Amino acid sequence: MNYSAYIESKPTVLYGKPAIKGTRIGVNLVIEKLAYGETISDLLAAYPQLSAEQIYACLAYATAVIRNEEVYYPA
């Protein structure tokens, strides 16, 4: 999925943290709610301005960040 169609980072929105385009809903909020057991249906009901595609884009973004993370092991 091309998450960049749905996710943006702007200094004037959420201090530059990644958010869903055109909203002040942070990617971290969506991931956190899913992690604590809310379903996509729950999120769609709570945030009617969201689409399932935007929620999946948050997951794709988080996956890309983790995949590209550099891990350092102590010597």
N, C-alpha and C positions, 0 to 999 in steps of 0.2 A: 504494500500500500504506500502511496505517496503522501505521507503525513503532512508535508509542507503545504499542501493545498488547504489544510485545516488548522495548522498550528503556526503561531507566530510569536516572536519575542520582540517587544517594543519597549524602549526605556520608559515610556509614559504609561504603560499598562503593567500593573503588578511588579513594578521595579525591574522590568525586563525579563521576568521569569516567563517560561513558555505558557501560552494561553491559547484557548480556542479563538480563532479569528473572529473579530467583531463582537467579542464578549470580554468579560472580566473573569471568566471561569478558567482557573489554572489547571494545567495538566495534572499537577500534583493532587489537586482536589479530587479529580475524577479517579485517578489511580488509588488514592486513599479510600474513597468510598467503595470502590470495587474490592479492595483488599479487606475491608471490614464487613463484607458480606452483602452489600447492596447489589442488586442486579442491574443490568442495562435497562430493563423495564422500569425499575425504581428511579433510576437517574432521569429517564425520559419523562416520567411523571413529575418529578421534582423540578426539573429544568426543561420546560416545554420548548425553549428556544434551541435545544440541542437535538442532534440527529444521531442515530446509531453509528453512522459513518464517522462522525466527529469523535465519538467515544472510542471506536476502534482505532482512529488516528492517534489518540492519546496512548493507547497500548502500543501501537507501532513506534511512536516516538520514544517511549520508555525502553522498548526493546533495543532500538538503535543506540540510545545513550549507553545502555549497559554493554551492548556488544562492542562499542568503541572505547569503553573505559580502559584506562591503563591501570594495571595492578602492579604494585611494587611489593616485593617480598623482602623482609628484613635479611640482612646479610648474616 
